[in-house]
């Protein structure tokens, strides 16, 4: 988590995901039209690793419905109603929610009622 919409934040996150997941070439990477995703540095990183860039239509949040749904779920299940004393506490809560609960335990109707981890392993 960063304090702003910086290109290095997403390039670092993408690089971390590459190391952890080792995806094959040809994966479609969908994002909105934020300046950090449109940056030459980020687009070059996607191309270097064989990702196909896909961006939402201008002003069309429905193009990114899966991520919009994720952010809604994150806010409802973790953020709303909680008060975090420090930024570090909030960062840890988000990390545990995504890496432990959401990816490994929470069943997803859009993934045939599997966890994202189970769905990914079955692919």
C-alpha positions as CSV (number, residue, x, y, z in Angstrom):
1,X,0.0,0.0,0.0
2,X,1.3,3.4,-0.9
3,X,0.3,7.0,-0.1
4,X,-0.3,8.0,-3.7
5,X,-0.9,6.7,-7.2
6,X,2.7,6.2,-8.2
7,X,4.1,4.2,-11.0
8,X,6.7,2.6,-8.9
9,X,4.1,1.2,-6.5
10,X,2.4,-0.8,-9.3
11,X,5.6,-1.8,-11.0
12,X,6.8,-3.2,-7.6
13,X,3.5,-5.0,-7.1
14,X,3.5,-6.4,-10.6
15,X,7.1,-7.6,-10.2
16,X,6.2,-9.2,-6.8
17,X,3.2,-11.0,-8.4
18,X,5.4,-12.3,-11.2
19,X,7.9,-13.8,-8.8
20,X,5.1,-15.4,-6.7
21,X,2.7,-16.6,-9.5
22,X,5.0,-17.2,-12.5
23,X,2.2,-16.6,-15.0
24,X,2.6,-17.8,-18.6
25,X,2.9,-15.3,-21.4
26,X,-0.3,-14.0,-23.1
27,X,-2.1,-13.2,-19.9
28,X,-4.5,-10.3,-20.3
29,X,-3.9,-7.5,-17.7
30,X,-6.9,-5.3,-17.3
31,X,-6.8,-1.9,-15.6
32,X,-8.5,1.4,-15.6
33,X,-6.9,4.4,-17.4
34,X,-5.0,5.7,-14.4
35,X,-1.8,7.6,-15.4
36,X,0.3,5.0,-13.6
37,X,-1.1,2.1,-15.7
38,X,-0.7,4.2,-18.9
39,X,2.9,5.1,-18.1
40,X,5.6,4.1,-20.5
41,X,7.4,2.3,-17.7
42,X,4.5,0.1,-16.8
43,X,3.4,-0.6,-20.3
44,X,7.0,-1.7,-21.1
45,X,7.1,-4.0,-18.1
46,X,3.8,-5.6,-19.3
47,X,5.2,-6.1,-22.8
48,X,8.5,-7.4,-21.5
49,X,6.7,-10.2,-19.7
50,X,4.3,-11.0,-22.5
51,X,1.2,-9.5,-20.9
52,X,-1.6,-8.1,-23.1
53,X,-2.7,-4.7,-21.8
54,X,-6.5,-4.1,-21.6
55,X,-8.0,-0.9,-20.3
56,X,-11.4,0.2,-19.4
57,X,-13.3,2.4,-21.8
58,X,-13.2,6.0,-20.9
59,X,-15.7,6.6,-18.0
60,X,-16.9,3.0,-18.1
61,X,-16.4,1.3,-14.7
62,X,-18.3,-1.7,-15.9
63,X,-15.3,-2.8,-18.0
64,X,-13.5,-3.5,-14.7
65,X,-16.5,-5.0,-12.9
66,X,-14.5,-7.9,-11.3
67,X,-12.0,-5.5,-9.6
68,X,-14.8,-3.0,-8.7
69,X,-16.6,-6.0,-7.0
70,X,-13.4,-6.9,-5.2
71,X,-12.9,-3.4,-3.8
72,X,-16.5,-3.3,-2.7
73,X,-16.1,-6.6,-0.9
74,X,-12.9,-5.5,0.7
75,X,-14.5,-2.3,2.0
76,X,-17.6,-4.0,3.3
77,X,-15.9,-7.0,4.9
78,X,-12.7,-5.3,6.2
79,X,-12.7,-1.5,6.2
80,X,-16.2,-0.2,7.1
81,X,-16.8,-0.3,10.8
82,X,-13.2,-0.8,11.7
83,X,-10.8,1.8,13.1
84,X,-7.2,1.2,12.6
85,X,-4.9,3.0,15.0
86,X,-1.9,3.2,12.6
87,X,-1.3,2.9,8.9
88,X,0.8,-0.2,9.6
89,X,-2.1,-1.9,11.4
90,X,-4.3,-1.2,8.4
91,X,-1.7,-2.4,5.9
92,X,-1.3,-5.7,7.9
93,X,-5.1,-6.2,8.0
94,X,-5.4,-5.7,4.2
95,X,-2.5,-8.1,3.6
96,X,-4.0,-10.8,5.8
97,X,-7.4,-10.3,4.3
98,X,-6.2,-10.7,0.7
99,X,-3.4,-13.3,1.1
100,X,-5.0,-15.5,3.7
101,X,-8.8,-15.1,3.7
102,X,-9.8,-13.8,0.3
103,X,-7.4,-15.9,-1.8
104,X,-7.3,-19.1,0.3
105,X,-10.6,-19.4,2.2
106,X,-13.4,-17.2,0.7
107,X,-15.5,-19.0,-1.9
108,X,-16.3,-17.1,-5.1
109,X,-19.5,-17.6,-7.1
110,X,-17.7,-16.3,-10.2
111,X,-15.1,-19.0,-9.8
112,X,-17.6,-21.9,-9.6
113,X,-17.6,-21.5,-5.8
114,X,-13.9,-22.1,-5.5
115,X,-11.3,-20.0,-3.8
116,X,-9.1,-18.0,-6.1
117,X,-6.1,-20.2,-5.1
118,X,-8.0,-23.4,-5.8
119,X,-9.3,-22.0,-9.1
120,X,-5.7,-21.0,-10.2
121,X,-4.3,-24.4,-9.3
122,X,-7.0,-26.2,-11.3
123,X,-6.2,-24.1,-14.4
